[in-house]
Structure formats: C-alpha cells, structure tokens
C-alpha cells in the first residue's frame, strides 16, 4: 500500500487501508491470502509487483509468483522474527536465482525486537546488517529507501521481443464481463488483441481479447 502511495499509482485521496487485500478475511486477519499483481510506474521504470501470501499453506501460489519475477523482498515481522514460512519462501526464491532484498517490518511496534531480528535476517540471507532495510509499512518509515533499493538492485527482464511468444500464467480470475483474465509473465515475444495463443500443457487454443 505504501508503494502504491509513493509511486502515485493510487491518488492519496483514494487510498484506503489494505488496498491489495481485497477479500474480507484478508482485511479481518490482516494477512494476504490471494496474490495480487499490480503495475507501478516510477521514475521511468515500470515496476510489476506481486503481493504474495506469506503463510506456508500458500506455498504453491508463492512458487508461481516467484517464477514470474526477477527479485523478491523478504519481509520479516520484527515482533515474530524468522518463521518456518520465511525459510521455505527464501529457499524457493534462491532456487529461482532471484535478487533478494531483506526487510524487517513493524519496527514501530512496542513488541518489536528490531536489532535482534535484523541480525537474524542478515545471517539468514547472507548479507551485511546494513543491507537489511528497517521499515514500518504502517507509518511509512523506511519504505522510500526500500523502493529505491528495488530500482538499484533488481535487474530488468532479459526477454527478446522479436522471438516467438513464451509466457508463464501465474494467476487467473474470472470476470463476468471479460471472461477469463490471465495474469502472465511474458518471457519472450509479444502478444496483441485478436491473436490466437496455445497452451502448451493442454494444447488448448484461445483467442486474445485485449
């Protein structure tokens, strides 16, 4: 939510708490259940963010998202420290060869063990303590620095637009007016409305509406 605010993707007057958590249960529990992709334009860059669930029960969703990106922010709760799902998701991100940016969140909480958790996180990721970003997403502290770290550290995609189309579907949804909306990471090539595409796994042919 703070990234959306900083990049001007959503006007401040239209911002609300937990923009990316759209399900009632997500808002109630303060957790992410359904991954949400969002595009932000900032300082000449197009940033494609996928907000993923952290809980270990959603590791399949996380693995799909990690296959579609170049980098990951490993977010550790300053009040809880490194959890089982932290280790599982970090292992997935490392397997994909992603650039990993560690951040400790909730440093504003009276229960925060910021220094201890930052040291734990640095050791886990294998970086210097000063490379762990200390943030409060609630208050916005340190979030701008984290955003600039993304621009500096995460590499751009290396696909070839003139090659044949290759894309990974990492999520999909059904819209009663538009039909199936597929979220894809284009690896190579390009796609336009009215073209035909085929799914390699099922051999199904589909038409691109927009």
Order of alpha helices (4+ residues) and beta strands (2+ residues): alpha-alpha-beta-beta-alpha-beta-alpha-beta-alpha-beta-alpha-beta-beta-beta-beta
